[in-house]
């Protein structure tokens, strides 16, 4: 039973609700605190993934899932930033 719970916790740690998105034929990935310097694009609008937060709260006792979500999968790309200039 213990082995099953460990394998189950590891499998859940790879599951999240943040979605990658293709904008202007380029794929943008989700990011968290750990990889924000690498994955975040300043020309893209991001929002916090509600599904990832909910899973992080529900599975907070596992410790692994919230660490993964906060570290690598908290924000998801939404759209490109507007480049309109107003006078």
LINRAHU-V989364 format. One record per residue. RES is the residue in three letters. OMEGA is omega in radians with two decimals (999 if undefined). NEAR is the number of other ideal C-beta (glycine too) atoms within 8 Angstrom. Layout:
BEGIN
res = <RES	RES>
omega = <OMEGA	OMEGA>
near = <NEAR	NEAR>
END
This chain:
BEGIN
res = <UNK	UNK	UNK	UNK	UNK	UNK	UNK	UNK	UNK	UNK	UNK	UNK	UNK	UNK	UNK	UNK	UNK	UNK	UNK	UNK	UNK	UNK	UNK	UNK	UNK	UNK	UNK	UNK	UNK	UNK	UNK	UNK	UNK	UNK	UNK	UNK	UNK	UNK	UNK	UNK	UNK	UNK	UNK	UNK	UNK	UNK	UNK	UNK	UNK	UNK	UNK	UNK	UNK	UNK	UNK	UNK	UNK	UNK	UNK	UNK	UNK	UNK	UNK	UNK	UNK	UNK	UNK	UNK	UNK	UNK	UNK	UNK	UNK	UNK	UNK	UNK	UNK	UNK	UNK	UNK	UNK	UNK	UNK	UNK	UNK	UNK	UNK>
omega = <-3.12	3.11	3.12	-3.14	3.11	3.13	3.12	3.12	3.10	3.11	3.12	-3.14	3.12	-3.12	3.05	-3.09	3.08	-3.09	2.97	-3.12	3.08	3.13	-3.11	3.11	3.06	-3.11	3.10	-3.06	3.00	3.10	3.11	-3.09	-3.06	-3.04	-3.10	3.12	-3.10	-2.95	-3.07	3.10	-3.10	3.14	-3.10	3.06	3.13	3.02	3.12	3.14	-3.12	3.14	3.12	3.12	3.14	3.10	3.10	3.11	-3.12	-3.07	-3.10	3.14	3.14	-3.11	-3.09	-3.06	3.12	3.10	3.11	-3.09	-3.13	-3.09	-2.98	-2.99	-3.07	-3.12	3.12	3.14	-3.12	-3.10	3.07	3.09	3.12	-3.14	3.13	3.12	3.11	3.13	999>
near = <4	5	6	7	8	8	8	8	11	9	8	12	10	7	6	12	9	12	7	10	9	7	9	4	3	6	6	11	7	16	13	13	6	6	9	10	5	6	10	10	7	5	5	13	8	9	7	8	15	7	9	16	11	9	14	12	8	6	10	9	4	10	7	10	14	12	8	12	15	9	11	10	12	15	13	13	14	8	7	8	8	4	4	4	4	3	2>
END
